[in-house]
Amino acid sequence: MSDFFEQVLKTAASFDLLELSGLIFGILTVWFLIKQSIWTWPFGILYILVSFVVFWNARLFGDLILHIFFLILNIYGWYYWIYGKKEEDSFLKITTLKIGQSVLIFTITLLSIYVFGFFLIQLPKYIENFPSPSLPYWDASTSMLSVTAMWLTAKKKIENWHYWFVVDVLATGIYIYKTLYFYSLLYFIYIIMAVLGYLAWKKTLSIQSEN
Protein backbone atom coordinates (compact mmCIF):
# COMPACT_ATOMS: atom_id res chain seq x y z
CA MET A 1 0.00 0.00 0.00
CA SER A 2 2.88 2.38 0.76
CA ASP A 3 4.27 1.73 -2.74
CA PHE A 4 0.87 2.61 -4.18
CA PHE A 5 0.72 6.04 -2.50
CA GLU A 6 4.39 6.65 -3.20
CA GLN A 7 3.72 6.11 -6.91
CA VAL A 8 0.63 8.34 -6.76
CA LEU A 9 2.63 11.20 -5.21
CA LYS A 10 5.49 10.69 -7.64
CA THR A 11 3.14 10.86 -10.61
CA ALA A 12 1.34 13.91 -9.25
CA ALA A 13 4.67 15.70 -8.70
CA SER A 14 5.67 15.05 -12.32
CA PHE A 15 2.51 16.63 -13.73
CA ASP A 16 3.08 19.69 -15.87
CA LEU A 17 0.67 22.63 -15.94
CA LEU A 18 -1.19 21.26 -18.96
CA GLU A 19 -1.86 17.87 -17.39
CA LEU A 20 -2.84 19.49 -14.09
CA SER A 21 -5.31 21.72 -15.96
CA GLY A 22 -6.82 18.64 -17.61
CA LEU A 23 -7.19 16.96 -14.22
CA ILE A 24 -8.94 19.98 -12.72
CA PHE A 25 -11.23 20.46 -15.73
CA GLY A 26 -12.10 16.75 -15.69
CA ILE A 27 -13.14 16.75 -12.04
CA LEU A 28 -15.10 20.00 -12.45
CA THR A 29 -16.90 18.55 -15.47
CA VAL A 30 -18.17 15.60 -13.41
CA TRP A 31 -19.00 17.81 -10.43
CA PHE A 32 -21.12 20.17 -12.54
CA LEU A 33 -22.78 17.15 -14.17
CA ILE A 34 -23.83 15.87 -10.74
CA LYS A 35 -25.33 19.32 -10.09
CA GLN A 36 -27.05 19.27 -13.51
CA SER A 37 -25.30 22.54 -14.26
CA ILE A 38 -24.91 23.70 -17.86
CA TRP A 39 -21.29 24.49 -16.92
CA THR A 40 -20.50 20.79 -17.26
CA TRP A 41 -20.32 21.29 -21.04
CA PRO A 42 -17.88 24.23 -21.34
CA PHE A 43 -15.60 22.63 -18.75
CA GLY A 44 -15.93 19.33 -20.60
CA ILE A 45 -14.84 21.07 -23.81
CA LEU A 46 -11.87 22.65 -22.03
CA TYR A 47 -10.89 19.21 -20.71
CA ILE A 48 -11.06 17.74 -24.20
CA LEU A 49 -9.01 20.56 -25.76
CA VAL A 50 -6.30 20.07 -23.15
CA SER A 51 -6.47 16.30 -23.75
CA PHE A 52 -5.89 16.83 -27.48
CA VAL A 53 -2.49 18.36 -26.74
CA VAL A 54 -1.60 15.78 -24.09
CA PHE A 55 -2.53 12.84 -26.32
CA TRP A 56 -0.75 14.34 -29.32
CA ASN A 57 2.44 14.81 -27.35
CA ALA A 58 2.14 11.28 -25.96
CA ARG A 59 1.35 9.91 -29.45
CA LEU A 60 -1.84 8.33 -28.15
CA PHE A 61 -3.66 8.78 -31.43
CA GLY A 62 -6.48 6.37 -30.61
CA ASP A 63 -7.44 8.43 -27.56
CA LEU A 64 -7.08 11.61 -29.62
CA ILE A 65 -9.51 10.34 -32.26
CA LEU A 66 -11.93 9.19 -29.55
CA HIS A 67 -11.89 12.66 -28.00
CA ILE A 68 -12.93 14.18 -31.32
CA PHE A 69 -16.21 12.30 -30.88
CA PHE A 70 -16.35 13.50 -27.27
CA LEU A 71 -15.93 17.10 -28.46
CA ILE A 72 -18.83 16.70 -30.91
CA LEU A 73 -21.02 15.15 -28.19
CA ASN A 74 -20.10 17.91 -25.72
CA ILE A 75 -21.13 20.59 -28.19
CA TYR A 76 -24.34 18.69 -28.93
CA GLY A 77 -25.04 18.18 -25.21
CA TRP A 78 -24.55 21.89 -24.51
CA TYR A 79 -26.97 22.76 -27.30
CA TYR A 80 -29.53 20.10 -26.31
CA TRP A 81 -29.56 21.04 -22.63
CA ILE A 82 -30.40 24.62 -23.64
CA TYR A 83 -32.78 24.11 -26.57
CA GLY A 84 -34.04 20.54 -26.07
CA LYS A 85 -36.36 21.42 -23.19
CA LYS A 86 -40.08 22.06 -23.55
CA GLU A 87 -41.20 25.67 -23.82
CA GLU A 88 -42.97 25.55 -20.45
CA ASP A 89 -39.88 24.19 -18.66
CA SER A 90 -37.07 26.37 -17.34
CA PHE A 91 -34.54 23.55 -17.74
CA LEU A 92 -34.17 20.18 -19.47
CA LYS A 93 -35.69 17.47 -17.30
CA ILE A 94 -34.07 14.14 -16.49
CA THR A 95 -35.65 11.22 -18.33
CA THR A 96 -35.22 7.44 -18.46
CA LEU A 97 -34.82 4.98 -21.30
CA LYS A 98 -37.59 2.59 -22.24
CA ILE A 99 -36.71 -1.13 -22.00
CA GLY A 100 -36.49 -1.48 -25.77
CA GLN A 101 -34.19 1.53 -26.02
CA SER A 102 -31.96 0.20 -23.25
CA VAL A 103 -31.62 -3.19 -24.97
CA LEU A 104 -30.87 -1.57 -28.34
CA ILE A 105 -28.25 0.82 -26.94
CA PHE A 106 -26.58 -1.94 -24.92
CA THR A 107 -26.48 -4.23 -27.96
CA ILE A 108 -24.97 -1.52 -30.18
CA THR A 109 -22.39 -0.79 -27.48
CA LEU A 110 -21.37 -4.46 -27.24
CA LEU A 111 -20.99 -4.69 -31.02
CA SER A 112 -18.96 -1.47 -31.01
CA ILE A 113 -16.63 -2.90 -28.36
CA TYR A 114 -15.96 -5.97 -30.50
CA VAL A 115 -15.41 -3.95 -33.70
CA PHE A 116 -13.13 -1.37 -32.04
CA GLY A 117 -11.17 -4.07 -30.20
CA PHE A 118 -10.67 -5.97 -33.47
CA PHE A 119 -9.61 -2.70 -35.14
CA LEU A 120 -6.98 -2.06 -32.45
CA ILE A 121 -5.60 -5.60 -32.85
CA GLN A 122 -5.35 -5.25 -36.64
CA LEU A 123 -3.58 -1.86 -36.63
CA PRO A 124 0.00 -3.23 -36.25
CA LYS A 125 -0.56 -5.42 -39.32
CA TYR A 126 -1.18 -2.44 -41.57
CA ILE A 127 0.92 0.33 -40.03
CA GLU A 128 4.64 -0.19 -39.96
CA ASN A 129 6.29 0.00 -36.52
CA PHE A 130 2.89 0.48 -34.87
CA PRO A 131 3.11 -1.01 -31.34
CA SER A 132 0.89 -3.92 -30.41
CA PRO A 133 -2.05 -2.74 -28.30
CA SER A 134 -2.17 -3.59 -24.63
CA LEU A 135 -5.45 -5.10 -23.42
CA PRO A 136 -7.23 -4.18 -26.70
CA TYR A 137 -10.70 -5.41 -25.79
CA TRP A 138 -10.57 -3.93 -22.30
CA ASP A 139 -9.38 -0.67 -23.87
CA ALA A 140 -12.18 -0.89 -26.42
CA SER A 141 -14.68 -1.54 -23.62
CA THR A 142 -13.85 1.66 -21.72
CA SER A 143 -13.77 3.63 -24.98
CA MET A 144 -17.12 2.50 -26.40
CA LEU A 145 -18.87 2.52 -23.04
CA SER A 146 -17.65 6.10 -22.62
CA VAL A 147 -19.13 7.09 -25.99
CA THR A 148 -22.48 5.59 -24.96
CA ALA A 149 -22.30 7.26 -21.56
CA MET A 150 -21.53 10.61 -23.19
CA TRP A 151 -24.47 10.27 -25.58
CA LEU A 152 -26.86 9.44 -22.72
CA THR A 153 -25.44 12.38 -20.75
CA ALA A 154 -26.13 14.70 -23.67
CA LYS A 155 -29.74 13.43 -23.77
CA LYS A 156 -29.92 13.81 -19.96
CA LYS A 157 -30.86 10.16 -19.43
CA ILE A 158 -30.27 8.92 -15.88
CA GLU A 159 -28.83 5.69 -17.29
CA ASN A 160 -25.68 7.61 -18.22
CA TRP A 161 -24.49 7.08 -14.66
CA HIS A 162 -24.77 3.28 -15.04
CA TYR A 163 -22.36 3.40 -17.97
CA TRP A 164 -20.00 5.89 -16.31
CA PHE A 165 -19.89 3.65 -13.22
CA VAL A 166 -18.86 0.63 -15.30
CA VAL A 167 -16.28 2.71 -17.20
CA ASP A 168 -14.76 3.97 -13.95
CA VAL A 169 -14.60 0.50 -12.39
CA LEU A 170 -12.97 -1.00 -15.49
CA ALA A 171 -10.54 1.89 -15.87
CA THR A 172 -9.52 1.65 -12.21
CA GLY A 173 -8.71 -2.04 -12.65
CA ILE A 174 -6.87 -1.49 -15.94
CA TYR A 175 -4.71 1.29 -14.53
CA ILE A 176 -3.83 -0.78 -11.45
CA TYR A 177 -2.84 -3.65 -13.75
CA LYS A 178 -0.71 -1.26 -15.83
CA THR A 179 0.77 0.19 -12.59
CA LEU A 180 -0.62 3.64 -13.42
CA TYR A 181 -1.57 4.17 -9.82
CA PHE A 182 -2.34 7.88 -9.98
CA TYR A 183 -4.93 7.31 -12.69
CA SER A 184 -6.36 4.33 -10.83
CA LEU A 185 -6.86 6.58 -7.81
CA LEU A 186 -8.42 9.27 -10.01
CA TYR A 187 -10.90 6.82 -11.53
CA PHE A 188 -11.68 5.43 -8.08
CA ILE A 189 -12.72 8.98 -7.17
CA TYR A 190 -14.83 9.00 -10.35
CA ILE A 191 -16.56 5.81 -9.13
CA ILE A 192 -17.65 7.63 -5.98
CA MET A 193 -18.75 10.65 -8.03
CA ALA A 194 -20.76 8.40 -10.36
CA VAL A 195 -22.64 6.94 -7.39
CA LEU A 196 -23.28 10.42 -5.99
CA GLY A 197 -24.38 11.61 -9.40
CA TYR A 198 -26.86 8.77 -9.83
CA LEU A 199 -28.35 9.32 -6.36
CA ALA A 200 -28.65 13.08 -6.96
CA TRP A 201 -30.32 12.60 -10.36
CA LYS A 202 -32.62 9.89 -8.99
CA LYS A 203 -33.78 12.28 -6.27
CA THR A 204 -34.49 14.95 -8.87
CA LEU A 205 -36.33 12.42 -11.04
CA SER A 206 -38.56 11.49 -8.10
CA ILE A 207 -39.37 15.16 -7.48
CA GLN A 208 -40.20 15.59 -11.19
CA SER A 209 -42.58 12.63 -11.03
CA GLU A 210 -44.44 14.13 -8.08
CA ASN A 211 -45.02 17.45 -9.85
C-alpha positions, -999 to +999 in steps of 0.1 A: +000+000+000+029+024+008+043+017-027+009+026-042+007+060-025+044+067-032+037+061-069+006+083-068+026+112-052+055+107-076+031+109-106+013+139-092+047+157-087+057+150-123+025+166-137+031+197-159+007+226-159-012+213-190-019+179-174-028+195-141-053+217-160-068+186-176-072+170-142-089+200-127-112+205-157-121+168-157-131+167-120-151+200-124-169+185-155-182+156-134-190+178-104-211+202-125-228+171-142-238+159-107-253+193-101-270+193-135-253+225-143-249+237-179-213+245-169-205+208-173-203+213-210-179+242-213-156+226-188-159+193-206-148+211-238-119+226-220-109+192-207-111+177-242-090+206-258-063+201-232-065+163-238-059+168-275-025+184-267-016+158-241-025+128-263-008+143-293+024+148-273+021+113-260+014+099-295-018+083-282-037+088-314-065+064-306-074+084-276-071+116-296-095+103-323-119+092-296-119+127-280-129+142-313-162+123-309-163+135-273-159+171-285-188+167-309-210+152-282-201+179-257-211+206-282-243+187-289-250+182-252-245+219-245-270+228-273-295+201-263-296+210-226-304+246-236-328+241-266-340+205-261-364+214-232-401+221-236-412+257-238-430+255-205-399+242-187-371+264-173-345+235-177-342+202-195-357+175-173-341+141-165-357+112-183-352+074-185-348+050-213-376+026-222-367-011-220-365-015-258-342+015-260-320+002-232-316-032-250-309-016-283-283+008-269-266-019-249-265-042-280-250-015-302-224-008-275-214-045-272-210-047-310-190-015-310-166-029-284-160-060-305-154-040-337-131-014-320-112-041-302-107-060-335-096-027-351-070-021-325-056-056-328-054-053-366-036-019-366+000-032-363-006-054-393-012-024-416+009+003-400+046-002-400+063+000-365+029+005-349+031-010-313+009-039-304-021-027-283-022-036-246-055-051-234-072-042-267-107-054-258-106-039-223-094-007-239-122-009-264-147-015-236-139+017-217-138+036-250-171+025-264-189+025-230-177+061-226-191+071-260-225+056-250-223+073-216-215+106-232-245+103-256-269+094-227-254+124-208-261+147-237-297+134-238-299+138-200-309+102-194-303+089-159-288+057-173-257+076-182-245+071-147-248+033-150-224+034-180-200+059-163-199+037-132-189+006-153-163+027-172-148+040-140-146+005-124-130-010-155-105+019-159-095+016-122-087-020-126-069-015-159-047+013-145-038-008-115-028-037-138-007-013-158+008+002-126-006+036-134-016+042-098-023+079-100-049+073-127-064+043-108-069+066-078-084+093-100-109+068-115-117+054-081-127+090-072-148+090-104-166+058-091-176+076-060-187+107-080-208+084-104-226+069-074-233+104-060-244+116-094-269+088-098-283+093-064-287+131-070-303+126-104-326+099-090-338+123-063-345+150-089-363+124-110-386+115-081-394+152-075-402+156-112-426+126-110-444+141-081-450+175-099 
